[in-house]
Amino acid sequence: MPATTRNLRNAGGYAAAAGASSITRLADISFEKIRRFSSGLSELDRVLGGGIVPGSVVLIGGDPGIGKSTLLLQALCQLSHTERVLYVTGEESLQQVALRAQRLGLPHESLHLLAETQVERILATADQERPQVLVIDSIQTMSTELLQSASGSVGQVRESAAQLTRYAKQTGTTVFLVGHVTKEGMLAGPRVLEHMVDTVLYFEGESDAKLRLIRAVKNRFGAVNELGVFAMTEKGLREVTNPSAIFLSRGAEAVPGSVVLVTWEGSRPLLVEVQALVDQSHLGNPRRVTVGLDQNRLAMLLAVLHRHGGIATYDQDVFVNVVGGVRVTETAADLAVLLAVLSSLRNKILPQDLIVFGEIGLAGEIRPVPNGHERLREAVKHGFKRAIIPKANAPKTGSIDGLEITAVQRLIEAI
């Protein structure tokens, strides 16, 4: 018998032994509401979509020293009072973890620790302990007996994560995986790691800055691009319940090149300051530098400003920054960026009680953005009196109390 035929028959035998799959109509599938429980940190619950889902696998990445281990240690110490939890450390000793918990003043009496790097022994211990939440710090230090390669290799990371994911789905245990990142800020190891897990969280910001931002870039149980804000203190990560107030800590004196943007992060509006500096260039190719924004989009917006606004910047260096280390990914920042650039170029100060949002098209039109009414409500809460917004986002039932709204359709109107 040919080898190919024999292999096919063997495969068919295994499939029959495992039980044949059957087709089910989507309408016939019954489902229950997703059960969640709190991590003890409301900002972490927000990023996860409303709390921890039993049986889910969460991958957390970020630069060294930014607070990944601290955040999970704080959450587990809170959870240990109501749930069985297990913290597996492959990078630090048990004494180092205990010293950190003591330094942060955490209630760690009920927290169970395990120093181990072999996945099989970790799963055997977990079978005995039956934890509700299992933390692996970090996945790059784990290895499995199935492979002979060194820890941290592509094969070891992939197979270790696969075994931990299977364990989570079979037992209903929530597994948190800490992942290293490359110089480019991406998770180290195979990209299949991100496809295996249910949720991928990234720490944003600099490790030496006070604010720590956590963004969900993948979430099967909640909104993508949800943002959680923490402040690093001597007692660990403290939740920032009103991040707009911190991002808007502007100087007492108004300066050109500054405007406030109302951006939408996940399920809530966020007010951030957009700053621009335009200066005469002495280079053949003027510089276009952005921090917290897409650099290619800035070049496109400057072209629109020239073509449809009649204002050229081809002999100017343009620098744009979003204050506070937040990264704005939505197109609603377009209008704020160009008005900040124009303010700096003309040395004209924009009112400090002005907020701006709106997408700019290549034809110079101002396009509407989602959740316009909620953005305006958030601006009123923080004392803003004026707004320049797309005409399609203007309230249809009249004006909002305390807010003077200027609705525009074209870039030249906003200018």
Salt bridges, closest charged atoms under 4 A:
ASP28 OD1 - ARG25 NH2 3.02
GLU43 OE2 - ARG46 NE 3.85
GLU43 OE1 - ARG268 NH2 3.10
GLU91 OE2 - HIS180 NE2 2.41
GLU92 OE2 - ARG100 NH2 2.63
GLU116 OE1 - ARG121 NE 3.14
GLU129 OE1 - ARG84 NH2 2.92
GLU129 OE1 - HIS112 ND1 3.15
GLU159 OE2 - ARG166 NH2 3.60
GLU194 OE2 - ARG191 NE 3.38
ASP198 OD2 - LYS169 NZ 2.52
ASP198 OD1 - ARG220 NH1 2.87
GLU204 OE2 - ARG215 NE 2.62
GLU226 OE2 - ARG46 NH1 3.95
GLU265 OE1 - ARG215 NH1 2.61
GLU273 OE2 - ARG250 NE 3.87
GLU330 OE2 - ARG375 NH1 2.84
ASP334 OD2 - ARG297 NH2 2.66
ASP353 OD1 - ARG386 NE 3.46
GLU365 OE2 - ARG367 NH2 2.88
GLU378 OE2 - HIS382 ND1 3.71
